[in-house]
Each structure stands twice: as C-alpha cells, then as structure tokens.
Amino acid sequence: MDMNQDGSEGNSLKNTGVVVSVRGSVVDIMFDLHLPPINALLHACEGTIAIEVLSQLNAHRVRGIALTATQGLARGMLVEDSGGPLQAPVGKGVLSRMFDVFGNAIDRQPAPTDIQWRSVHHAPPPLARRSTKSEIFATGIKLIDVLMPLERGGKAGLFGGAGVGKTVLLTEMIHNMVGQHAGVSIFCGIGERCREGEELYREMKTAGVLDNMVMMFGQMNEPPGARFRVGHAALTMAEYFRDDEHRDVLLLIDNIFRFIQAGMEVSGLMGQMPARLGYQPTMGTELSQLEERIANTDTGAITSIQAVYVPADDFTDPAAVHTFSHLSASIVLSRKRASEGLYPAIDPLQSSSKMATPGIIGERHYELAQEIRRTLAQYAELRDIIAMLGMEQLSPEDHKVVGRARRLERFLTQPFFTTEQFTGHTGRLVHLSDSLDGCERILRDEFKDYPESALYMIGAIDEARKDNSDSVNRVMAAPVGSANEP
C-alpha cells in the first residue's frame, strides 16, 4: 500500500466518505468501501477541518467529533481518511517551541525540523517496567517541602476554586524547578485563558529557561475535541523524552478539570446519558487513561504537577474526587487564607502527601511536620474561643500555642519570583534544611519576643533577625519629639 509522509494512503487508494449530518461539533459520515477504525483522523474541506472517529454506528456510518471549528462543513461534502490516528511531533526539534493539538508551531517561528510523528494514543507502561523507588522532589517552596513533599515520578494536584492562585503557584514551580531540574519541562495548557499561555512563554524566555521546555496549548476558545486530546499529545512528547532519551520529565498541566469538562462536552454531544451532576459516564476511564501514562520507569521519570479547578469550592464534586485518587500529593488552596494575605494560600491541614512517612523523609522531618500540624490544628480549635471571649480567657499554655501557630503561619508565607512586579517583594527559593530549621526554632519559642510581622514574607529564618534588628535601630535613632511621640 502506498503511504505518504504523514502516514496517509496514496491518492489511488484513499478511503473517502460523505458527510450525512453536522450537529455542532458532531459529524456523521457515510463510507462505502470500509469503515475507518475508532480514533482514526479524517480530513474535510481540503484538510482544514479535522474529525476524530469516536463510534461506528452501522456497517457504513461513523460518528466523529471535530477537533476544529465546523464552519463551512455541509452535508454531501467529501471526507478523507488519513489512514491513522491523531499524531504529535517528538524529537529534539520540539524543545523551546509552542504547539497546538495538531503539532503545528504557534510561536510565529518556522516549522520545527528533526522531528518524528507518533500517535497520541498509547498504553501505560507495564508494571514490570515501573520503578519502585520513592524519592523526594524539592520545589524550594517552604510550605510544600515541609508539610506535603512531592514525589519524583509522582503526581501532585493543586486544588482550588477560581482566583485562589493555582496558576501562580504552578508558574512559580516552573521557575524554581527549570533552573535546578536537569531534565525537560513540558507545559500543557488545557482549556485555560489564552493570555496565560502568552505570558508564560514571555516569562520563560526572559528567564532563559526555554531551551529545555516545550509548551502545548488547547485553550478555552477551541472546540471540546481539541481540548480533550491536547493532554494525550503532551504526554506523547513526555514519553519520548523518558523512553527514547532516558531523561527525567516535569509535566505541568493547567488545568486537569478542563480535560474532564471537555470529555463531558464530547460525551453530551455524542448523545451519551449523563451520570451524576451531568458528568460523562466514562469519566473515571478517560481520566485513568491519561493519568496512568504518567509513570516512573526504569529509564526515567515523568513527574506531574496538575492544577485542578474545584467547582464552587466543593471537594465532593465527582471531578475532584476522581482526580484525588490518582495523586501522591494533594495541595489544597484556601480562599480564607488568601483573604488573610497568607500566600501561598495553601491549607496545611487539608493538604497531604504519601511521601510524608519516616522511611522516606526521615525521622526528624516527619516528627517536625507532625508537630507543626498539631500546633496549627490546636490553633484552629482555639480560634472560636478567641473570637467569642478574646485572648484573655486562654490559659498560659494556650497563649503559647497561639503565638507559635501564628508565627509558623507567617514564616510559611513566601515571596514568589513570578509576583515580584505586583508585590514589591524579591522572590525567595528556600532549601529544605533552612525551612525545617526555621520551623524548629519557632516551635522552641526562640522567636516569641519578635513581632509576627518580622516573619511575614521572608526566606530563611535568619532574615527575621536582620529585619527585627533594623527596625529596633530605626526606633532607637528616632529623635525626641518626633511623630512617634504621643
């Protein structure tokens, strides 16, 4: 059989069909010769409209979902079978570039060279090839490294409603990790705002870290079919770097909920009966097919950090519940903490990590993390008493607990590199040893005489000593009869 470079059959043997109905993004096509298989890619309107086959209705008809807009498509038009599924570009030529779901470069540069094309549909690696080692993946963010350490080759989720800082936290992790991370970073934008992609590209270019990075976007203005497949395309690139080049890959997904949402739209358009809260009946299967490909094997690791939008801040929503089950670390963002100015706005009592065991992080780190959680939990219980009766009604021991907890909360805030232009605070990357040392000294009451503000938005704990001594010197140097005098 004659095959073209793109994997399609030669002109003489092309399998063609005719459009019989168009309903939004759903297209029914009649074939006389033979039916294209499930997941085959079809082209209409001289290749400008791409359709993926999702079901075979009878011996001559298939139903597909358009991956592009269907303007101009009409009944009776010819459709060509490409001879294969949707493909993604892989190879060294994709580095420092930005792509759409079809592998077209969207960064206003020439098409990449030195690439191969591979199907976006792959099976997860078999159990025999998976690595059983557990290693910590340091981020340089105090609150995450101390209380919910991430796993190398694992999956971490950033859970939160709209506007609590998921994308900012994800961008900060890219900034911190790309500099110290020897492997490749792949950013996959699923159904998010177009401006965020442009801003991220510009920031990464300015930071000089674009050389080991690939970006792939299926943004919110694109049809549901494109948003549904962009995650698979990004994973195909990640698997190439892991399996062929034996490199570690950092895969960042913003936002995995939009993948589920795109699947819900596709399912509804295909006429499937919805399940609970309108979600597709196949949600668990579709999410598993994507998540199980993110794995740590004998040749390399794909470490994934995924933002997860939580509808109406409801963590019992099926999308959040299904995503939770795949993760080794869950980082929950809190609107209440964001309103108090405690950034990153992570809720330490709701967040968790499977890595936080003595056998992995060590006895000292584990005991310290437990002590921090206990102190913060006690403070959460005492807040109602303080709100009703005031601090005066607390016992001396409870007074100490409140002081420690409030200082810990402020020490675990951190200025980000990606928000310098908005906050005026210079970004900090803090090593785990410095983070643990600071928490330990606060729990020993070493900073009980320091104002809480001295610990707010600093890096290592020694910055508090410097800030406090500077403020004391300023007060001592103030002239008598100045504005400080009542």
Sequence and secondary structure as in RCSB ss.txt:
>XXXX:A:sequence
MDMNQDGSEGNSLKNTGVVVSVRGSVVDIMFDLHLPPINALLHACEGTIAIEVLSQLNAHRVRGIALTATQGLAR
GMLVEDSGGPLQAPVGKGVLSRMFDVFGNAIDRQPAPTDIQWRSVHHAPPPLARRSTKSEIFATGIKLIDVLMPL
ERGGKAGLFGGAGVGKTVLLTEMIHNMVGQHAGVSIFCGIGERCREGEELYREMKTAGVLDNMVMMFGQMNEPPG
ARFRVGHAALTMAEYFRDDEHRDVLLLIDNIFRFIQAGMEVSGLMGQMPARLGYQPTMGTELSQLEERIANTDTG
AITSIQAVYVPADDFTDPAAVHTFSHLSASIVLSRKRASEGLYPAIDPLQSSSKMATPGIIGERHYELAQEIRRT
LAQYAELRDIIAMLGMEQLSPEDHKVVGRARRLERFLTQPFFTTEQFTGHTGRLVHLSDSLDGCERILRDEFKDY
PESALYMIGAIDEARKDNSDSVNRVMAAPVGSANEP
>XXXX:A:secstr
  B TTS B GGG  EEEEEEEETTEEEEEESS    TTEEEEETTTTEEEEEEEE SSSEEEEEESS  TT  T
T EEEEEEEE EEEESGGGTT EE TTS B SSS    S EEEES      GGGB     EE  S HHHHHHS E
ETT EEEEEE TTSSHHHHHHHHHHHHHHH  SEEEEEEES  HHHHHHHHHHHHHHT GGGEEEEEE TTS HH
HHHHHHHHHHHHHHHHHHTS   EEEEEE HHHHHHHHHHHHHHTT    GGG  TTHHHHHHHHHTTS BBSS 
BEEEEEEEE GGG TTSHHHHHHHTT SEEEEB HHHHHTT SS B TTT EETT SHHHH HHHHHHHHHHHHH
HHHHHHHHHHHHHH GGGS HHHHHHHHHHHHHHHHT    GGGHHHH        HHHHHHHHHHHHTTTTTTS
 GGGGTT SSTHHHHHHHHHHHHHHHHS TTSTT  
